[in-house]
């Protein structure tokens, strides 16, 4: 985890972790120029391009790790027109969730519980890097 725990430095560190993991899995990863896209990365799986928004949670809130699935002042939820996949890292557990946006819409946030996997609907997406192979 980065030495400076500001939200910005944590977000940058999480993006580096995503880049490392996807390249280890053999995918080509690109980043859009500037900061205007609703996605952070484009992952080339060899059969298609995926627009990926990377998010994280570093502290539990009432026993769950909350992940925002929107952005902007009013946390407008992402749509399938904007991104294809949400990649969420639960920082203390170093656990990734790779969730197609169709599973999330229209939620503004989701709750992840890697410490109680049998109780949450998002566990089927836990460390599911093979999602990029399903073009």
Residue frames as a rotation matrix with the C-alpha (Angstrom) as fourth column:
UNK 1
0.588 0.809 0.000 0.00
0.809 -0.588 0.000 0.00
0.000 0.000 -1.000 0.00
UNK 2
0.154 -0.561 0.813 1.32
0.404 -0.715 -0.570 3.50
0.902 0.417 0.116 -0.73
UNK 3
-0.651 -0.501 -0.570 3.03
0.728 -0.199 -0.656 5.42
0.216 -0.842 0.494 2.05
UNK 4
-0.919 0.389 -0.056 0.75
-0.369 -0.903 -0.222 8.42
-0.137 -0.183 0.974 1.59
UNK 5
-0.718 0.675 0.172 -2.81
0.622 0.732 -0.277 7.31
-0.313 -0.092 -0.945 2.33
UNK 6
-0.549 0.561 -0.620 -4.58
-0.500 -0.814 -0.294 10.20
-0.670 0.149 0.728 0.62
UNK 7
0.403 0.788 0.466 -7.52
-0.013 0.514 -0.858 9.11
-0.915 0.340 0.218 -1.56
UNK 8
0.763 -0.139 -0.631 -5.68
-0.640 -0.295 -0.709 10.25
-0.087 0.945 -0.314 -4.69
UNK 9
-0.295 -0.948 -0.115 -2.48
-0.953 0.301 -0.032 8.33
0.065 0.100 -0.993 -3.94
UNK 10
-0.383 0.247 0.890 -4.48
-0.271 0.891 -0.364 5.25
-0.883 -0.381 -0.274 -2.97
UNK 11
0.705 0.709 -0.019 -6.41
-0.173 0.145 -0.974 5.43
-0.688 0.690 0.225 -6.26
UNK 12
0.443 -0.633 -0.635 -3.18
-0.882 -0.184 -0.433 5.74
0.158 0.752 -0.640 -8.22
UNK 13
-0.574 -0.667 0.476 -1.68
-0.760 0.649 -0.007 2.75
-0.304 -0.365 -0.880 -6.37
UNK 14
0.028 0.681 0.732 -4.80
-0.103 0.730 -0.676 0.65
-0.994 -0.056 0.090 -7.08
UNK 15
0.848 0.246 -0.469 -4.56
-0.456 -0.112 -0.883 1.50
-0.270 0.963 0.017 -10.78
UNK 16
-0.111 -0.952 -0.285 -0.91
-0.979 0.154 -0.133 0.36
0.170 0.265 -0.949 -10.78
UNK 17
-0.545 -0.029 0.838 -2.01
-0.433 0.866 -0.252 -2.90
-0.718 -0.500 -0.484 -9.12
UNK 18
0.556 0.803 0.213 -4.67
-0.133 0.340 -0.931 -3.39
-0.820 0.490 0.296 -11.82
UNK 19
0.623 -0.401 -0.672 -2.14
-0.777 -0.221 -0.589 -2.71
0.087 0.889 -0.449 -14.58
UNK 20
-0.472 -0.847 0.246 0.28
-0.873 0.487 0.001 -5.19
-0.121 -0.214 -0.969 -13.04
UNK 21
-0.292 0.424 0.857 -2.34
-0.218 0.843 -0.491 -7.94
-0.931 -0.330 -0.153 -12.69
UNK 22
0.753 0.652 -0.091 -3.80
-0.220 0.120 -0.968 -7.57
-0.620 0.749 0.234 -16.18
UNK 23
0.381 -0.680 -0.627 -0.40
-0.892 -0.092 -0.443 -7.58
0.243 0.728 -0.641 -17.85
UNK 24
-0.583 -0.534 0.612 0.60
-0.699 0.714 -0.043 -10.65
-0.414 -0.453 -0.790 -15.78
UNK 25
0.092 0.730 0.677 -2.51
-0.034 0.682 -0.731 -12.33
-0.995 0.045 0.087 -17.20
UNK 26
-0.550 -0.472 0.689 -1.23
0.613 0.332 0.717 -11.59
-0.567 0.817 0.107 -20.71
UNK 27
0.508 0.799 0.322 -3.61
0.835 -0.364 -0.414 -8.80
-0.213 0.479 -0.852 -21.72
UNK 28
-0.588 -0.579 0.565 -2.66
0.693 -0.721 -0.018 -5.60
0.418 0.381 0.825 -23.49
UNK 29
0.258 0.640 -0.724 -3.70
0.907 -0.418 -0.046 -2.57
-0.332 -0.645 -0.689 -21.45
UNK 30
-0.484 -0.320 0.814 -4.10
0.617 -0.785 0.058 1.02
0.620 0.531 0.578 -22.63
UNK 31
-0.275 0.353 -0.895 -5.00
0.767 -0.480 -0.425 4.21
-0.580 -0.803 -0.139 -20.86
UNK 32
0.519 0.509 0.687 -7.05
0.824 -0.513 -0.242 7.03
0.229 0.691 -0.685 -22.37
UNK 33
-0.601 -0.712 0.363 -5.36
0.621 -0.702 -0.348 10.38
0.502 0.016 0.864 -22.80
UNK 34
-0.542 0.356 0.761 -6.52
-0.445 -0.890 0.099 12.99
0.713 -0.285 0.641 -20.31
UNK 35
-0.979 0.201 -0.032 -9.05
0.110 0.393 -0.913 12.60
-0.171 -0.897 -0.407 -17.55
UNK 36
-0.544 0.804 -0.242 -12.34
-0.825 -0.565 -0.020 12.93
-0.153 0.188 0.970 -19.42
UNK 37
-0.389 0.396 -0.832 -13.27
-0.336 0.780 0.528 9.30
0.858 0.485 -0.170 -20.07
UNK 38
0.459 0.627 0.630 -15.59
-0.849 0.101 0.518 7.49
0.261 -0.773 0.579 -17.65
UNK 39
0.963 -0.207 -0.174 -13.20
0.233 0.962 0.144 4.50
0.138 -0.179 0.974 -17.75
UNK 40
0.618 -0.786 -0.003 -9.62
-0.456 -0.362 0.813 4.21
-0.640 -0.501 -0.582 -16.50
UNK 41
-0.546 -0.823 0.157 -8.24
-0.417 0.429 0.801 1.54
-0.727 0.372 -0.578 -18.83
UNK 42
0.544 0.552 -0.632 -8.93
-0.839 0.372 -0.397 -0.33
0.016 0.747 0.665 -22.04
UNK 43
-0.200 -0.554 0.808 -8.10
-0.466 0.779 0.419 -4.02
-0.862 -0.293 -0.414 -21.82
UNK 44
0.123 0.133 -0.983 -7.48
-0.972 0.214 -0.093 -5.83
0.198 0.968 0.156 -25.11
UNK 45
0.277 0.082 0.957 -8.34
-0.558 0.825 0.091 -9.49
-0.782 -0.559 0.274 -24.60
UNK 46
-0.817 -0.551 0.171 -7.44
-0.150 0.488 0.860 -10.45
-0.557 0.676 -0.481 -28.16
UNK 47
-0.582 0.688 0.433 -11.11
0.811 0.455 0.367 -10.82
0.055 0.565 -0.823 -29.10
UNK 48
0.479 0.730 0.487 -12.51
0.640 -0.670 0.375 -7.51
0.601 0.132 -0.788 -27.89
UNK 49
-0.656 -0.601 0.457 -11.72
0.151 -0.697 -0.701 -4.27
0.739 -0.391 0.548 -26.10
UNK 50
0.211 0.675 -0.707 -13.06
0.894 0.159 0.418 -3.72
0.395 -0.720 -0.570 -22.56
UNK 51
-0.112 -0.156 0.981 -13.58
-0.199 -0.964 -0.176 -0.27
0.974 -0.215 0.077 -21.00
UNK 52
0.093 0.021 -0.995 -12.68
0.793 0.604 0.087 -0.73
0.603 -0.797 0.039 -17.35
UNK 53
0.362 0.044 0.931 -13.33
-0.476 -0.850 0.225 1.55
0.801 -0.525 -0.287 -14.39
UNK 54
-0.265 -0.567 -0.780 -11.07
0.491 0.617 -0.615 0.76
0.830 -0.546 0.115 -11.42
UNK 55
0.413 0.449 0.792 -12.32
-0.528 -0.590 0.610 1.31
0.742 -0.671 -0.007 -7.88
UNK 56
-0.471 -0.564 -0.678 -11.25
0.279 0.634 -0.721 0.33
0.837 -0.529 -0.141 -4.38
UNK 57
0.712 0.539 0.451 -12.21
-0.315 -0.328 0.891 0.26
0.628 -0.776 -0.064 -0.74
UNK 58
-0.286 -0.945 -0.155 -9.65
-0.137 0.201 -0.970 0.30
0.948 -0.257 -0.187 2.04
UNK 59
-0.945 -0.004 0.326 -11.78
-0.326 -0.004 -0.945 0.37
0.005 -1.000 0.002 5.20
UNK 60
-0.588 0.789 -0.178 -14.89
0.688 0.604 0.403 -1.55
0.425 0.114 -0.898 6.14
UNK 61
-0.757 0.516 0.402 -18.06
-0.596 -0.797 -0.100 0.39
0.269 -0.315 0.910 6.91
UNK 62
0.128 0.814 0.567 -20.51
-0.941 0.281 -0.191 -1.51
-0.315 -0.509 0.801 9.14
UNK 63
0.043 -0.199 0.979 -18.77
-0.202 0.958 0.204 -4.77
-0.978 -0.207 0.001 8.24
UNK 64
0.623 0.164 0.765 -18.77
0.669 0.394 -0.630 -4.28
-0.405 0.904 0.136 4.45
UNK 65
-0.574 -0.776 -0.262 -16.46
0.388 -0.540 0.747 -2.69
-0.721 0.327 0.611 1.92
UNK 66
0.544 0.826 -0.148 -18.45
0.325 -0.369 -0.871 -0.13
-0.774 0.425 -0.469 -0.09
UNK 67
-0.643 -0.667 0.377 -17.51
0.591 -0.119 0.798 0.53
-0.487 0.736 0.470 -3.69
UNK 68
-0.017 0.591 -0.806 -18.89
-0.325 -0.766 -0.555 3.57
-0.946 0.252 0.205 -5.52
UNK 69
-0.329 -0.015 0.944 -20.23
0.757 0.593 0.274 2.57
-0.564 0.805 -0.184 -8.93
UNK 70
0.704 0.478 0.525 -20.63
0.687 -0.646 -0.333 6.11
0.180 0.595 -0.783 -10.13
UNK 71
-0.447 -0.866 -0.226 -18.73
0.888 -0.460 0.005 9.36
-0.109 -0.199 0.974 -10.27
UNK 72
-0.348 0.251 0.903 -19.16
0.306 -0.880 0.362 13.08
0.886 0.403 0.229 -10.26
UNK 73
-0.777 0.028 0.629 -20.58
-0.495 -0.646 -0.582 15.39
0.390 -0.763 0.516 -7.62
UNK 74
0.085 0.916 0.391 -23.81
-0.993 0.111 -0.044 13.40
-0.083 -0.385 0.919 -7.40
UNK 75
-0.622 -0.443 0.645 -22.20
-0.435 0.881 0.185 9.96
-0.651 -0.165 -0.741 -7.92
UNK 76
0.337 0.721 -0.605 -24.09
-0.912 0.090 -0.401 9.34
-0.234 0.687 0.688 -11.14
UNK 77
0.335 -0.187 0.924 -24.00
-0.097 0.968 0.231 5.55
-0.937 -0.167 0.306 -11.71
UNK 78
-0.699 -0.612 -0.370 -22.00
-0.506 0.057 0.861 4.21
-0.506 0.789 -0.349 -14.63
UNK 79
0.521 0.853 -0.023 -23.92
-0.570 0.328 -0.753 2.82
-0.635 0.406 0.657 -17.58
UNK 80
0.306 -0.342 0.888 -23.20
0.514 0.845 0.148 0.17
-0.801 0.411 0.435 -20.20
UNK 81
0.890 -0.007 0.455 -22.70
0.403 -0.452 -0.796 3.00
0.212 0.892 -0.399 -22.71
UNK 82
0.742 -0.590 0.319 -19.77
-0.632 -0.774 0.038 4.28
0.224 -0.230 -0.947 -20.64
UNK 83
-0.361 -0.861 0.359 -17.95
-0.919 0.393 0.019 1.24
-0.157 -0.323 -0.933 -19.27
UNK 84
0.106 0.326 -0.939 -17.98
-0.517 0.825 0.228 -2.52
0.850 0.461 0.256 -19.75
UNK 85
0.312 -0.144 -0.939 -16.53
0.593 0.802 0.074 -3.67
0.743 -0.580 0.335 -16.46
UNK 86
0.654 -0.170 0.737 -15.91
-0.631 -0.660 0.408 -2.49
0.417 -0.732 -0.539 -12.92
UNK 87
0.112 -0.694 -0.711 -12.67
0.418 0.683 -0.600 -3.76
0.902 -0.230 0.366 -11.38
UNK 88
0.639 0.222 0.736 -12.84
-0.516 -0.586 0.625 -3.32
0.570 -0.779 -0.260 -7.60
UNK 89
-0.249 -0.799 -0.548 -10.02
0.186 0.516 -0.836 -4.01
0.950 -0.310 0.020 -5.17
UNK 90
0.941 0.336 0.046 -10.67
-0.011 -0.105 0.994 -4.64
0.339 -0.936 -0.096 -1.47
UNK 91
0.358 -0.906 0.226 -7.32
-0.568 -0.404 -0.717 -3.28
0.741 0.129 -0.659 -0.37
UNK 92
0.064 -0.431 0.900 -6.76
-0.979 0.148 0.140 -4.96
-0.194 -0.890 -0.413 3.03
UNK 93
0.476 0.200 0.856 -7.56
-0.193 0.974 -0.121 -8.38
-0.858 -0.108 0.502 1.56
UNK 94
-0.549 -0.656 -0.519 -5.89
-0.596 -0.128 0.792 -7.76
-0.586 0.744 -0.320 -1.83
UNK 95
-0.420 0.539 0.731 -8.98
0.584 0.776 -0.237 -9.28
-0.695 0.327 -0.640 -3.46
UNK 96
-0.899 0.119 -0.421 -10.21
-0.388 -0.662 0.641 -8.16
-0.202 0.740 0.642 -6.88
UNK 97
-0.065 0.907 0.417 -13.80
0.412 0.405 -0.816 -8.30
-0.909 0.118 -0.400 -8.13
UNK 98
-0.948 -0.215 -0.234 -14.30
-0.141 -0.377 0.916 -8.04
-0.285 0.901 0.327 -11.91
UNK 99
-0.306 0.947 0.103 -17.96
0.465 0.243 -0.851 -7.25
-0.831 -0.212 -0.515 -12.45
UNK 100
-0.673 0.170 0.720 -19.63
0.683 -0.228 0.693 -6.61
0.282 0.959 0.038 -15.82
UNK 101
-0.968 0.243 0.057 -21.53
-0.249 -0.923 -0.294 -3.34
-0.019 -0.298 0.954 -15.67
UNK 102
-0.312 0.909 -0.277 -24.82
-0.383 0.146 0.912 -5.04
0.870 0.391 0.302 -16.63
UNK 103
-0.141 0.196 -0.970 -24.73
0.708 0.706 0.039 -6.76
0.692 -0.681 -0.238 -13.23
UNK 104
-0.724 -0.308 -0.616 -24.40
0.674 -0.505 -0.539 -3.44
-0.145 -0.806 0.574 -11.41
UNK 105
-0.883 0.381 0.276 -26.72
-0.196 -0.831 0.520 -1.00
0.428 0.405 0.808 -13.22
UNK 106
0.365 -0.044 0.930 -28.46
0.271 -0.950 -0.152 1.08
0.891 0.308 -0.334 -11.85
UNK 107
0.695 -0.081 -0.714 -26.76
0.719 0.066 0.692 0.93
-0.009 -0.995 0.104 -8.42
UNK 108
0.754 -0.459 0.469 -24.69
-0.343 -0.885 -0.315 3.88
0.560 0.077 -0.825 -7.20
UNK 109
-0.216 -0.850 0.481 -22.66
-0.968 0.121 -0.220 1.56
0.128 -0.513 -0.849 -4.94
UNK 110
0.500 0.288 -0.816 -22.14
-0.173 0.957 0.232 -2.09
0.848 0.025 0.529 -4.08
UNK 111
0.461 -0.311 0.831 -21.06
-0.878 -0.025 0.478 -3.84
-0.128 -0.950 -0.284 -0.90
UNK 112
0.258 -0.484 -0.836 -18.27
-0.343 0.763 -0.547 -6.42
0.903 0.429 0.031 -0.94
UNK 113
0.588 -0.020 0.808 -17.59
-0.793 0.180 0.582 -8.91
-0.157 -0.983 0.090 1.85
UNK 114
0.145 -0.577 -0.804 -14.57
-0.563 0.620 -0.547 -11.07
0.814 0.531 -0.235 1.03
UNK 115
-0.807 -0.447 0.387 -14.42
-0.548 0.322 -0.772 -12.11
0.221 -0.835 -0.505 4.70
UNK 116
-0.331 0.764 0.554 -17.97
-0.260 0.490 -0.832 -13.56
-0.907 -0.420 0.036 4.45
UNK 117
-0.868 -0.176 -0.465 -18.02
-0.468 -0.026 0.883 -15.02
-0.167 0.984 -0.060 0.92
UNK 118
-0.810 0.581 0.080 -21.06
0.583 0.786 0.206 -17.23
0.056 0.214 -0.975 1.34
UNK 119
-0.146 0.808 -0.571 -23.30
0.711 -0.316 -0.629 -14.27
-0.688 -0.498 -0.528 2.16
UNK 120
-0.059 0.057 -0.997 -22.81
-0.284 -0.958 -0.039 -11.95
-0.957 0.280 0.073 -0.81
UNK 121
0.781 0.532 0.328 -23.92
0.171 0.323 -0.931 -11.97
-0.601 0.783 0.161 -4.40
UNK 122
0.755 -0.493 -0.432 -20.68
-0.656 -0.576 -0.488 -10.53
-0.008 0.652 -0.758 -5.78
UNK 123
0.185 -0.746 0.640 -18.48
-0.493 0.493 0.717 -13.50
-0.850 -0.448 -0.277 -4.87
UNK 124
0.608 0.061 0.791 -18.93
0.517 0.726 -0.453 -15.13
-0.603 0.685 0.410 -8.29
UNK 125
0.896 -0.285 0.340 -16.91
0.122 -0.579 -0.807 -12.21
0.426 0.764 -0.484 -9.68
UNK 126
0.753 -0.636 0.170 -14.06
-0.405 -0.244 0.881 -12.56
-0.519 -0.732 -0.441 -7.17
UNK 127
-0.222 -0.975 0.011 -10.70
-0.460 0.115 0.880 -12.78
-0.860 0.190 -0.474 -8.96
UNK 128
0.417 0.485 0.769 -12.53
0.447 0.627 -0.638 -13.68
-0.791 0.610 0.045 -12.17
UNK 129
-0.247 -0.639 -0.729 -9.85
-0.411 -0.612 0.676 -12.53
-0.878 0.466 -0.111 -14.59
UNK 130
-0.750 0.024 0.661 -11.26
0.494 0.684 0.536 -14.99
-0.440 0.729 -0.525 -17.12
UNK 131
0.315 0.903 -0.290 -14.07
0.425 -0.408 -0.808 -12.49
-0.849 0.132 -0.513 -17.72
UNK 132
0.075 -0.364 -0.928 -11.77
-0.640 -0.732 0.236 -10.87
-0.765 0.576 -0.288 -20.30
UNK 133
-0.891 -0.419 0.171 -11.64
-0.178 0.671 0.720 -14.14
-0.417 0.611 -0.673 -22.23
UNK 134
-0.279 0.883 0.378 -15.41
0.764 0.443 -0.469 -14.07
-0.581 0.158 -0.798 -22.80
UNK 135
-0.958 -0.163 -0.235 -15.63
-0.003 -0.816 0.579 -11.77
-0.286 0.555 0.781 -25.78
